[in-house]
């Protein structure tokens, strides 16, 4: 186990994986047969262990640091993201807000918001946490990203 590997409890890992599948707290609570507050508590504990504040950053960092296993690659789907959309992925993985991304990229907030919405649709993701998993499955983030970049 590397120095950067973080250990989550089994339940924390389950919750992170479910977030990465696009589920929200009420859906996770229902699936795990716990109260919403309990599911949220697991999310908060995992965020604390990984030092993040955002669920997209939580999912991304959980993969990056070995807290949860990498998702299976999706070889049956191909996506084409614009340069503007590709610029959002790593920033989303860092947990940056739309306004932070807009400032950093020197683009209007409304344009960044639109690009983020279109990127989620192209990835087939329901939310930003799900986008982190889809991006890894498609080789746009994570260990396969560098290998598959032309």
VOTOR-541592 format. One line per 8 residues: number of its first residue (from 1); their letters; for each residue y, x, z of C-alpha. Coordinates in steps of 0.001 Angstrom, whole numbers, plus 500000, padded with zeros to 6 digits. Last residue first. Layout:
BEGIN
NUM) A) Y X Z ~ ...;
//
This chain:
BEGIN
150) XXXXXXXX) 510673 497023 471159 ~ 510410 495755 474754 ~ 506765 494990 475475 ~ 505976 497887 477795 ~ 509283 497691 479671 ~ 508839 493975 480343 ~ 505139 494241 481283 ~ 505885 495603 484765;
142) XXXXXXXX) 508384 492901 485683 ~ 510744 490790 483642 ~ 510661 489509 480041 ~ 506893 489922 479704 ~ 506211 486224 479128 ~ 504392 485690 482414 ~ 507113 487674 484186 ~ 509871 485528 482684;
134) XXXXXXXX) 507901 482367 483548 ~ 507584 483485 487174 ~ 511279 484281 487535 ~ 512214 481098 485658 ~ 510279 479066 488254 ~ 512635 480386 490923 ~ 515623 479531 488700 ~ 514575 475921 488122;
126) XXXXXXXX) 512305 473725 485982 ~ 511176 476512 483690 ~ 509913 476085 480127 ~ 511375 479485 479283 ~ 513539 477972 476530 ~ 514665 475173 478862 ~ 515539 477619 481642 ~ 517465 479760 479139;
118) XXXXXXXX) 519398 476722 477886 ~ 520456 475838 481428 ~ 521428 479464 482149 ~ 523424 479682 478903 ~ 525264 476450 479780 ~ 526096 477711 483302 ~ 527244 481038 481859 ~ 529486 479198 479388;
110) XXXXXXXX) 530919 476932 482095 ~ 531589 479939 484346 ~ 533646 481606 481620 ~ 532490 485102 480650 ~ 533459 488512 481991 ~ 529799 489480 482512 ~ 530313 490388 486173 ~ 532656 487464 486787;
102) XXXXXXXX) 530357 484995 485062 ~ 527317 486356 486911 ~ 529116 485970 490253 ~ 530188 482434 489321 ~ 526647 481498 488330 ~ 525342 482837 491628 ~ 523552 486154 491925 ~ 520099 486227 493484;
94) XXXXXXXX) 519110 489630 492109 ~ 516533 487929 489874 ~ 519355 485757 488505 ~ 521194 488938 487581 ~ 518090 490317 485914 ~ 517657 487097 483887 ~ 521309 486451 482979 ~ 521693 489245 480434;
86) XXXXXXXX) 518700 487872 478525 ~ 520572 484558 478153 ~ 523632 486269 476670 ~ 521457 488336 474337 ~ 519865 485114 473116 ~ 516380 484276 474280 ~ 513484 483794 471918 ~ 510313 482549 473495;
78) XXXXXXXX) 506656 482921 472608 ~ 503856 481078 474310 ~ 500109 481536 474055 ~ 499990 485009 475620 ~ 501150 483729 479003 ~ 500450 486571 481413 ~ 498827 485632 484735 ~ 501279 485716 487611;
70) XXXXXXXX) 501655 488949 489587 ~ 500197 488901 493077 ~ 502374 488056 496063 ~ 504034 490412 498561 ~ 503652 493258 496080 ~ 507270 494384 496214 ~ 508241 493328 492708 ~ 506367 490013 492867;
62) XXXXXXXX) 507901 489000 496206 ~ 511228 490357 494963 ~ 511257 487988 491981 ~ 510200 484956 494039 ~ 512756 485615 496770 ~ 515506 486504 494286 ~ 514969 483141 492588 ~ 514904 481482 496040;
54) XXXXXXXX) 518247 482995 497099 ~ 519194 484743 500334 ~ 517221 487979 500101 ~ 516068 490623 502582 ~ 512373 490441 501723 ~ 511258 489699 505282 ~ 514196 487366 505825 ~ 513573 485474 502605;
46) XXXXXXXX) 509910 485062 503606 ~ 510924 483645 506997 ~ 513430 481291 505363 ~ 510840 480022 502886 ~ 508346 479471 505715 ~ 510993 477549 507654 ~ 511732 475425 504589 ~ 508061 474420 504508;
38) XXXXXXXX) 508230 473534 508220 ~ 511446 471557 507773 ~ 509902 469600 504906 ~ 506991 468615 507146 ~ 503501 469915 506452 ~ 500591 468719 504329 ~ 500635 471805 502092 ~ 501117 469744 498908;
30) XXXXXXXX) 503619 467396 500547 ~ 505612 470265 502041 ~ 505670 472052 498698 ~ 506872 468904 496935 ~ 509605 468356 499537 ~ 510663 472058 499325 ~ 510897 472225 495524 ~ 508124 473174 493124;
22) XXXXXXXX) 508892 475355 490120 ~ 505677 477366 489974 ~ 507494 480279 491609 ~ 508381 478025 494537 ~ 504642 477324 494842 ~ 503883 481059 494871 ~ 506540 481615 497550 ~ 505100 478789 499682;
14) XXXXXXXX) 501574 480137 499416 ~ 502776 483633 500332 ~ 504541 482286 503422 ~ 501332 480460 504369 ~ 499168 483548 503966 ~ 501637 485593 506010 ~ 503891 487866 504022 ~ 503434 491602 503833;
6) XXXXXX) 506073 493669 502108 ~ 505252 496581 499836 ~ 508128 499062 499500 ~ 506303 501855 501307 ~ 503344 501504 498970 ~ 500000 500000 500000;
//
